[in-house]
Amino acid sequence: MKRRDLIKALGAVAVSGSISAPGLPAHPSPSPSQSPDDVVPHAPLPKVVAGITLVDSKIALDATKLAQEASPPFLFNHAVRTFLFGALSGKASAVKVDYELLYIACILHDLGLTEQFVGDLPFEIQGAQAASQFLGEHGLSQDRTAVVWDGIAMHASAIGQFKQPEIALVGVGAGIFR
């Protein structure tokens, strides 16, 4: 069994609350012909969670839309939590962080697990490549795109923990490293 298949199977059985704005349903109910994984929440995210402001630049909103459209709800919610936990860890460690880059890397870090972006490469690299192409098409500089690529490609590797905060905190936020 490939890691991608294992992660998808574990995610499908995991109990996960949806992140949505107060007063809105967690996510829409599936129709009889849809599985719960086919329904993607499109409710706007809250502006602040646990003292962390969710980035709302144009590129961050575009990346969020891509992640929402490509990911089942449990995976999208995991990506949002990855940013929140990574940002909280960075804040607690008092490190200087470019929150836009951290947000984009976190929100896109599992694209390689989605049906839309699955491929022959390990999911981390597949997702990093997809994110890099998306960010290039949306005008992010090559230097900033390279940081996002590293954060995604290295999030499950100890190597990432020796890189700059925007890279290291993706793995921390995903719960892989402390």
N, C-alpha and C positions, 0 to 999 in steps of 0.2 A: 504494500500500500504506500503510495506517495504521501509525503508530508501534507501536501495540499488537500488530498482526500481526507486525511485524518483530521486536519484542522477544520474542514468544512463539516465533517461528521460531528466533531465535538461541539462546534458552534451551534449546530442544529439542535442538540439536546441541552445546551446550556440554558439556564434561566437568566434572561437578560431583560431589564426594563428598558423601554425606549426613552430617549432623551427628546423632549419636546417642550414647547412653550406651555406655561401654566394655563390650565383651562381647556387645552386642546387634547384630543384623544392621543394615546401613545402612538398608535398608527392605525391606518384604516383597516377595517375588517375585510378579509379576503372574500371574494365572490365564491360561489360553490365550485367554479372551475379553476380557481387559483389556490396554490398552496400558500401558507403564511409567508414563506420565503420570497414569493413573487411580489409581495406588496411592499413598496419602498416608502418610508415616511418622507413627506415633502413639506411638513410643517416647518416654519422657521425655527432656527435654534434660538435659545435665550441669548441675551447679550452678555450676561455675566453668570458664571457658575462657580461657586466656592471661592469667590474673590478673583477669579481668573476671567478676563475679558476675552471672549471669542473674537478672533480676528475677522474683520468685515471689509477688508480691502476688496477691490474688484477681482483680483486674481484668486484670493482666498474664497470668495463666494463662488467663483467659477469652479474651483477645485472641489468645493463642497457639493455643488450640483453634480459634478462628474461622479464623485464617490457615492452620492445618494442614488443616482441612476444605475450605476454599475453593481452596487453591493446589495445583498440581502440586508434587512434591517439589523440583524444581530451583528453583522460585520461593520456596517456603517456606525452603529452605536459604539462598537469597540474602538473604531478609529477616533471618534469624538472623545471617548474616555482616555485614549492614549494621549491626546493633546492635553487634556485636563490634568492627568496624573504627571505627565512630563513637565508641564508648566509649573505645577505645584512643587515638584521636586526641585526644579531650577530656582524657583522663588525661595524655597527653604534653604537652598545651598548658597543663595545670594550670588549666583553667577549671572553675568550679562548675557542676555538671550535675545536674538532677533525672533520675536514671537511670530511674525508672519512666516518666516522660513520654517520654524518649528511646527506651526499649524499646518502648513501645506504638506510637509513631510509626513506628519501624523495622519492627516485626513486621507492621504493617498497611499499610505504604507502597505496596505494589503490588496491593492488593485490586482496583483498577480494571482490572487486566489479567486478572482471573479471570472465568470463565464466569458465576459467580454474581453478580458485581457490574458486569459490562460494561454500558456505556450510551453515550449520544450525546456526553457531555462528554469532554474530554481525560482520559486515564486517571488522571492525578494528581488532578484535581478529582473525578472519579467515585469514586476510592478515598477521598479525604478526606471526601466526603459520606457514604459507606457507614460509614467509621470513626466519624464524628461521630454518626450515628444509633445505631450499636452502643454507643458509649460513653455516650450519653445514656440509653439503655435500661438500662445497667448502673450508673447512678448517679454517673458521673464529673461533677464540677462543670463548668459552662459555661466558666469560665476555663481549666481544665486541658484540656478538650476542644478549645478554640480553639487552644491551643499544638500539640496533636497534629494538628489540621486543617492548620495552617500548615506544620508539618514535612512532612506528606504532600504537600500541594498545591504546596509550593515546593521539593521535594527535587531536582527536575531543573532548577531555575532559579537563576541567579546571585543573584537577590533574596534567597533564603533565607540566603545567606552573610553578610548584613548584619543578620540577626535573632539572637535569643538562642540560646545553645548547643544547646538541645534541638531547635531548628528547623534550625540550620545543620549540625549533625552528622549529620542524616539524609542529606543530600546528600554529605557527606564519606564516610560509611560506605558509601553505595551506589557509591562510586568515581567520582562525577561531578565532585567538587571536591576540592581538597587542603586 
